[in-house]
Amino acid sequence: MQRNSLGHQEPPRRLPRTAHGEAGTGADRRSGFTLLEIAIVLLVVGLLLGSGITSYTAQRDNSQRQRGQVHLDSIRQALIGYVISYGRLPCPNTNGDGQEGDCTALIGLLPWRDLGVQRLDPHGNHFTYHASANYTVGIALPTVGNLDVYDNQYDSANPGDHLLAADVPVVVVSHGRNGRGRYQPNTIPLTRMDLPVGNELENANDDTIYLQGAGDDLLLWLSPAELKLPLQQAGRI
């Protein structure tokens, strides 16, 4: 016991008890977090993480689309260079070795080895390559293609309202991040994988109609003038 200034004994002071019945100071009690405070902190952290992941995913997808467009631009230049050298478009690759086939098929894989370009798009998928028959045997001034490109609002009942390019010589498709409709290169004959539904199917059903902006697909097509003009300038036609 302690004595006060008058010499009387004082009882010992008792420390306040915590929620668990243990003695503690006011500072001890203020230093902890309640369940509500912890829940709020976790909620804020979760929102921040979710926002960061969404932002990262959007940036990654945008970056991959930009890279895909760069690949398609290089393919455009390679096709024009091939036409200048050989006077025709290459035939599709049909067995996965990157070289053109015998032209009995007009749609297949991009003959990337013959063109000297990337084998795969940024998502690891092969490019689909479709060439008009008239352009794989030799190009003359009257030569026309048979492929048509529409926007993604294409309606078979009113196709002319959405036509972007008619009678084009060649179309190249990058099937995007979902990869639906891509060719599986290890199968002979080539087999489509994960056929899409909706308007994206037009870029994977092997007909002569293609849609720009369908799903996450990217398209490249060349006009007749893009192939004929260099040949004219070179005196080839």
Summary of the structure (lengths in Angstrom):
residues: 237
radius of gyration: 33.5
end to end distance: 116.5
largest distance: 123.5
contacts: 676
relative contact order: 0.12
helix: 36%
strand: 19%
